[in-house]
Amino acid sequence: MKKLLVHISVWLILTYFLYIPFALFLPWEMAIARAVAGISLIAGMFYISGWVLASHFLVRRKKYVLFFLSSILLCIVFSIIRVKLLGLFPESVPAFTGRVPREFFESKRDLNPGYNPELLNRLKPGRAAWLPGFIMNVVILFVATLFRLYEHKAEKEQESREELQRSQEAQILYLKSQVNPHFLFNTLNNLYGLTYSKSELAPQMVLGLSDTMRYLIYETEQKLVPVEKELDFIRNYLDLEKKRISHPENIRLSVNMTRQTGFIPPLLLLPFVENCFKHGTIGREDEGWIELDIWDEKERFFFVCKNSYREDKKAGQTKGAGLGLVNVRKRLDLIFGENYELKIVKQEDEYMVSLRFPVFSKKEEL
């Protein structure tokens, strides 16, 4: 509807500008009629050549020769229609009818007695308007074709973007659905260990698990969540893990967020934090440790995660980075494209993950 209104407005404006010069020397009724007739021919040539010929022969069928032949025929037909249609009006405007008014020659006769107007009128003046009309139609055809091809390209790009967006949303939902069971599985394992040993920490862990599951169920259905809610989720997760290890003070979290508002995709950080406990030495060795540093700078989110690491069977190290890390890398690619930086550095006794990505200012930006 918006596009239709734009087209109508453009043709009305062109009609008005064509009416102005006609109104200087014609009655207003005749000026309006000539302006409407002229713009109607231009509009007809524009839409038939662009939205019929170009759409049918170029966009759909790729028949370039048929498009060229039909375009030439269309220009000829509209040139003939232009001469015939404008010839219906009184012969007061030589530029449109190609016929010179008798009054014009009478004024010339006084200055040049040998001037013979009848001889000039034998030249079939209607033909004089045919060639300019044909050239004008060729120009209109060229402009309309370029406009239609550009519009077709824009439509294809929009369809590609929408299809990519739908694909990304479906993949993100799938990847995120894999994260939730992964987190729940690990937490229930920890809770089982506490209940089996009849630890007094089990009720507190159940309460913490309830808070984290509430976030997982209700908040993570959104494409973006407030940064503070995601950080609260990480804090709750760390609290759950601290309850099952003998040296909880070896887990350190530092958060330094300068901006009060901002949104990030949910559950991006959890797989990295999970890997600290799954593949690190925390909880297995007294010297095991985890350090998390989170801050923002110039509308970008920074996350650095370090943990003690020992690649041997005692540390329970498994091959690969785990399902969570693979999923989060795919999510980062889908959401940010190349506008993020993820570095993973594995040393002899330390494992570090450094992540940087933009912070969204609005919840609807993704």
Beta strands, then each sheet from edge to edge (+ up, - down):
strand 1: 225-226
strand 2: 251-256
strand 3: 263-264
strand 4: 290-297
strand 5: 300-308
strand 6: 341-346
strand 7: 350-358
sheet 1: 1+ 3-
sheet 2: 2+ 4+ 5- 7+ 6-
end
